[in-house]
Amino acid sequence: MASLSSNLLLVAFILYLVAIPFFGGAIRQKKGLEEIKSYDKWAKIGITITIIGFISQLGFFITRWAVAGHAPLSNLFEYTTFFGMCFVLAFIIIYFIYRTSILGLFVLPIVLLIIAYASMFPREISPLIPALQSYWLQIHVSTVALGEAILAISFGAALIYLVKAIDHTKRSKSTFWLEVIMYSIVSVMGFVAVTSTFAITDYKATYNYINKSDKEDTVEYRMPALIGPHEWEVVDKGTFEPLVEMPAIINAKKLNTVVWSLMVGLGLYIVIRLALRKRIGAALQPLTKNIKLDLVDEISYRSVLIGFPVFTLGGLVFAMIWAQIAWTRFWGWDPKEVWALITWLFYAAFLHLRLAKGWHGEKSAWLAVIGFAIIMFNLIAVNLVIAGLHSYAG
């Protein structure tokens, strides 16, 4: 059953990959027609393959649940794959409302990166710690993932808007920050590449250190330690010695992984730029020539309008109820709780600026991008780097 579950996730990954060129074919066939009117054979094939991929990933989730005996939402591998599945579900629904083939061309590659990112974490099924042995696990975490996935659709639509609307022939703040987004996406590819490489070489290095409780502990690194733990000491002589030491509150091992990912991502980004001989955003712009800016602006806004209340339920209301049951307090200023609140406040400000101040178009698109960056920071940096009550998720 466990092998079946893994195979279903692999099948879903391959099907999402196969669907992308069909959405690309649907765009090329427009010949100037409005995107909203397109429902040609290429788009039909693309969305059909995507739906089959979603069903396969849903099968992965169900079979893993059967093996584990509990909802597979208790660690980063399980949560991130579930988030990716919700992302695809949100895309499918949005597609049938707006018939936007180009959204698949931008969203599905992000989904592939999310699944690849998740697959770099341990996949073992472990017993739940006492704090997680509650039906609120399914309610809270699944609602958060669904809310964030719907909000993430706004990022996909906003990215399309910015790629089309920005003048790539001039150097400006907009072109710079758009390339920062592209570099961030490439850095996820860097994470997958560097993690896979050191896993193949079976690299290991063990260090003694002082943890946040001022007790001696041991940690094993799976890639050379550019960032070392607090008051580290090499256990296996001859291994790479850390270049920088972190305070106990920082998870040095996982911060080290982030640094490696950014470095390798920078190398990949430079290679891509040299191959394209232009900015990545400029290379993508021809794909958006037939899209209507008002359409993707509306998709971005309505995604936030739907995703915000769902995230409010999962990230605040249900989270507080579970925190009261698990830790006898509804709020404790844990890093994860703080960033969930920051996420909520940001999207509340997004809706206020949109409805009260008239922030449409490019301003709204940049807000959607920043919102997704906050979600990703919460998923990656807060889970991996900052120690807290949610550290079990790492």
C-alpha positions in Angstrom: 0.0 0.0 0.0 2.8 2.4 0.8 4.5 1.8 -2.5 1.1 2.3 -4.3 0.8 5.6 -2.5 4.2 6.8 -3.7 3.5 5.6 -7.2 0.3 7.5 -7.4 2.1 10.7 -6.4 4.7 10.1 -9.1 1.9 9.5 -11.7 0.3 12.8 -10.7 3.6 14.6 -11.0 4.2 13.2 -14.5 0.6 14.0 -15.6 0.9 17.6 -14.5 4.1 17.8 -16.4 2.5 16.4 -19.5 -0.5 18.8 -19.3 1.7 21.9 -19.4 2.6 21.8 -23.2 -1.1 21.2 -24.0 -2.0 24.4 -22.3 0.8 26.0 -24.3 -0.6 24.6 -27.5 -4.0 26.1 -26.6 -2.4 29.5 -26.3 -0.5 29.3 -29.6 -3.7 28.3 -31.4 -5.5 31.5 -30.5 -4.2 33.7 -33.4 -5.5 36.8 -31.7 -8.8 35.5 -30.3 -9.7 36.4 -26.7 -8.4 33.9 -24.2 -11.8 33.8 -22.4 -13.4 32.3 -25.6 -10.9 29.5 -26.0 -11.9 25.9 -25.4 -10.2 24.1 -28.2 -9.0 20.6 -28.3 -5.5 21.4 -26.8 -7.1 23.0 -23.8 -9.5 20.1 -23.4 -6.7 17.6 -23.4 -4.7 19.7 -21.0 -7.4 20.1 -18.4 -8.4 16.4 -18.8 -4.9 15.3 -18.0 -4.7 17.7 -15.1 -8.0 16.3 -13.6 -6.6 12.7 -14.0 -3.4 13.9 -12.3 -5.5 15.4 -9.4 -7.4 12.1 -9.0 -4.1 10.2 -8.9 -2.8 12.6 -6.2 -6.1 12.3 -4.3 -5.5 8.5 -4.5 -2.0 9.1 -3.0 -3.6 11.0 -0.1 -6.2 8.4 0.6 -3.9 5.4 0.4 -1.3 7.1 2.7 -4.1 7.9 5.1 -5.1 4.2 5.1 -1.5 3.1 5.8 -0.8 5.8 8.5 -4.2 5.4 10.3 -4.5 9.2 10.5 -4.8 12.1 8.0 -1.4 12.6 6.3 -1.0 16.2 7.4 1.5 15.9 10.2 4.8 16.8 8.6 6.3 19.0 5.9 6.2 16.2 3.2 2.5 15.5 3.9 1.3 19.1 4.3 3.2 20.4 1.3 1.9 17.6 -1.0 -1.6 18.3 0.3 -1.1 22.0 -0.4 -0.1 21.2 -3.9 -3.2 19.0 -4.4 -5.4 21.8 -3.1 -3.6 24.2 -5.5 -4.5 22.0 -8.4 -8.1 21.7 -7.3 -8.4 25.5 -7.0 -6.9 25.8 -10.5 -9.4 23.3 -12.0 -12.3 25.2 -10.5 -11.0 28.6 -11.7 -10.3 27.1 -15.2 -13.9 26.0 -15.7 -15.2 29.4 -14.6 -12.9 31.5 -16.8 -11.5 29.1 -19.4 -8.0 30.5 -19.0 -5.5 28.2 -20.6 -2.6 30.4 -19.8 -3.2 30.0 -16.1 -2.3 26.3 -16.4 0.9 27.3 -18.1 1.9 29.4 -15.1 0.2 27.4 -12.2 1.2 23.8 -13.0 5.0 24.5 -13.1 4.6 26.0 -9.6 2.7 22.9 -8.5 5.5 20.7 -9.8 8.0 22.7 -7.8 5.8 22.4 -4.7 5.6 18.6 -5.1 9.3 18.3 -5.9 10.1 20.5 -2.8 7.9 18.3 -0.6 9.6 15.1 -1.9 13.0 16.3 -0.6 11.7 15.8 3.0 11.6 12.5 4.9 8.6 10.4 3.7 8.5 7.9 6.6 5.1 7.5 8.3 5.6 8.2 12.0 3.2 8.0 15.0 1.5 11.2 15.9 2.9 13.1 18.9 0.2 13.8 21.6 -0.5 17.3 20.5 -1.5 16.0 17.0 -3.7 13.2 18.2 -6.9 15.1 17.6 -9.5 15.4 14.8 -8.6 19.1 14.8 -5.5 18.1 12.9 -7.6 17.3 9.9 -9.9 20.3 10.4 -7.3 23.0 11.1 -4.5 21.9 8.7 -6.7 21.0 5.8 -8.6 24.2 5.9 -5.3 26.2 6.1 -3.9 24.4 3.1 -7.1 24.9 1.1 -7.3 28.6 2.0 -3.6 29.2 1.1 -4.0 27.2 -2.2 -6.9 29.5 -3.3 -4.9 32.5 -2.3 -2.0 31.1 -4.3 -4.1 31.2 -7.5 -4.1 35.0 -7.1 -0.3 34.8 -7.3 -0.5 32.8 -10.6 -2.9 35.3 -12.1 -0.9 38.3 -10.8 2.3 36.9 -12.3 0.6 36.7 -15.7 -0.5 40.3 -15.3 2.9 41.5 -14.4 4.7 39.6 -17.2 2.3 41.2 -19.7 1.9 44.7 -18.3 5.6 45.5 -17.4 7.7 47.1 -20.1 10.7 44.7 -20.3 12.6 46.9 -22.6 13.4 49.4 -19.8 15.2 48.9 -16.5 12.9 49.7 -13.6 11.9 48.7 -10.1 9.1 46.6 -11.7 11.4 44.6 -14.0 13.9 44.1 -11.1 11.4 42.8 -8.6 9.8 40.6 -11.3 13.2 39.0 -11.8 13.5 38.5 -8.1 10.3 36.5 -8.3 11.8 34.4 -11.1 15.0 33.9 -9.1 13.0 32.8 -6.1 11.1 30.2 -8.2 14.5 29.0 -9.7 15.8 28.7 -6.1 13.2 26.0 -5.4 14.7 24.1 -8.3 18.1 24.7 -6.6 16.8 23.2 -3.4 15.6 20.1 -5.3 19.0 19.8 -7.1 21.3 20.3 -4.1 19.2 18.0 -1.8 19.1 15.3 -4.5 22.9 15.6 -5.2 24.0 15.2 -1.6 21.5 12.5 -1.0 22.9 10.5 -3.9 26.5 11.0 -2.5 25.2 10.0 1.0 27.0 12.9 2.6 26.8 12.9 6.4 28.5 15.1 9.1 27.7 14.9 12.8 28.1 17.8 15.3 27.5 18.2 19.0 25.9 21.5 20.0 24.0 23.4 22.7 20.3 23.5 22.0 17.8 26.2 23.0 17.3 24.5 26.3 21.0 24.9 27.1 21.5 21.2 26.9 24.1 19.3 24.8 22.6 17.7 21.7 23.7 16.1 18.5 22.7 16.9 14.9 23.5 15.2 11.6 24.0 17.3 8.5 23.2 15.9 5.0 25.2 18.6 3.2 28.3 20.6 4.1 27.7 22.9 7.0 28.1 26.5 5.8 25.9 27.4 8.7 26.7 25.6 12.0 24.7 25.0 15.2 25.2 26.9 18.4 28.6 26.1 20.1 29.2 23.3 17.6 31.8 20.6 17.9 32.7 18.1 15.2 32.0 14.5 16.1 33.5 12.9 13.0 37.0 14.3 12.5 37.8 15.4 9.0 34.3 16.6 8.1 33.6 20.1 6.8 33.7 22.7 9.6 30.9 25.3 9.7 31.8 28.8 8.5 29.2 30.6 10.5 27.6 29.7 13.9 24.0 30.4 14.7 22.2 31.2 18.0 20.2 28.4 19.6 16.9 29.9 18.5 17.8 29.3 14.9 17.6 25.8 13.3 21.1 26.0 11.8 20.8 22.7 9.9 17.7 23.8 8.0 19.0 27.4 7.5 22.1 25.7 6.0 19.8 24.0 3.5 18.2 27.3 2.6 21.6 29.0 2.0 22.7 26.1 -0.2 19.4 26.4 -2.2 19.8 30.1 -2.7 23.4 29.6 -3.9 22.6 26.8 -6.3 19.5 28.7 -7.4 21.6 31.7 -8.2 23.9 29.5 -10.4 20.8 28.0 -12.2 19.4 31.5 -12.7 22.6 32.8 -14.3 22.7 29.8 -16.6 19.1 30.3 -17.6 19.7 34.0 -18.2 22.7 33.3 -20.4 20.7 30.7 -22.4 17.8 33.1 -22.9 19.9 36.2 -23.4 17.2 38.2 -21.8 15.3 38.5 -18.5 13.1 35.5 -17.7 10.1 37.8 -17.5 10.8 39.1 -21.0 11.1 35.6 -22.3 7.7 34.7 -20.9 5.9 37.9 -22.2 5.1 36.5 -25.7 3.0 33.8 -24.0 0.7 36.5 -22.6 0.1 38.6 -25.8 -3.5 37.4 -26.2 -4.6 37.7 -22.6 -6.8 40.4 -21.3 -5.4 42.2 -18.3 -8.8 42.9 -16.8 -9.5 39.1 -16.9 -6.4 38.0 -14.9 -6.9 41.0 -12.5 -10.4 39.7 -11.8 -9.2 36.2 -11.3 -6.5 37.4 -8.8 -9.0 39.5 -6.9 -11.7 36.8 -6.7 -9.2 34.2 -5.6 -8.4 36.4 -2.6 -12.1 37.1 -2.0 -12.7 33.4 -1.7 -9.5 32.2 -0.1 -9.4 34.9 2.7 -12.4 33.6 4.6 -11.3 30.0 4.2 -7.8 30.9 5.6 -9.5 32.9 8.4 -11.3 29.8 9.5 -8.4 27.4 9.3 -5.5 29.7 10.2 -7.1 31.6 13.1 -10.4 30.2 14.3 -9.7 26.5 14.1 -6.1 27.0 15.0 -7.1 28.8 18.3 -9.6 26.1 19.1 -6.9 23.4 18.6 -4.3 25.3 20.5 -6.6 25.6 23.5 -7.2 21.8 23.4 -3.6 20.9 22.8 -1.7 23.5 24.9 -4.4 24.9 27.1 -4.1 28.4 25.6 -5.6 29.7 22.4 -2.7 32.0 21.6 1.0 31.8 22.6 2.9 34.0 20.2 4.6 30.9 18.6 6.4 31.9 15.4 3.9 30.0 13.3 1.0 31.7 15.0 2.6 35.1 14.6 3.1 34.6 10.8 -0.4 33.2 10.4 -1.6 36.4 11.9 0.7 38.5 9.7 -0.7 36.6 6.6 -4.3 37.3 7.7 -3.6 41.0 8.3 -1.9 41.3 5.0 -4.8 39.9 3.0 -7.2 41.9 5.0 -5.2 45.0 4.0 -5.3 43.7 0.4 -9.1 43.6 0.3 -9.3 47.0 2.0 -6.9 48.6 -0.5 -8.7 47.0 -3.4 -12.3 47.9 -2.3 -11.8 51.2 -0.4 -8.7 52.7 -2.2 -9.3 51.4 -5.7 -6.0 49.5 -6.0 -6.6 47.6 -9.2 -4.3 46.4 -11.9 -0.5 46.4 -11.3 -0.8 47.6 -7.7 -3.2 44.7 -6.9 -0.9 42.3 -8.7 2.1 43.3 -6.6 0.0 42.8 -3.5 -0.9 39.3 -4.6 2.7 38.5 -5.2 3.7 39.8 -1.7 0.9 37.8 -0.1 2.2 34.6 -1.8 5.7 35.5 -0.6 4.4 35.7 3.0 2.7 32.3 2.6 6.0 30.7 1.2 8.0 32.4 4.0 5.6 30.8 6.5 5.9 27.4 4.8 9.7 27.4 4.3 11.5 29.8 6.6 9.3 29.6 9.7 9.0 25.8 9.5 12.6 25.2 8.6 14.6 27.9 10.4 12.8 29.3 13.4 12.4 27.0 16.4 8.9 26.8 17.9 6.0 24.6 18.9 5.4 23.8 15.2 8.9 22.5 14.7 7.6 18.9 14.6 6.4 19.8 11.1 10.0 19.9 9.9 
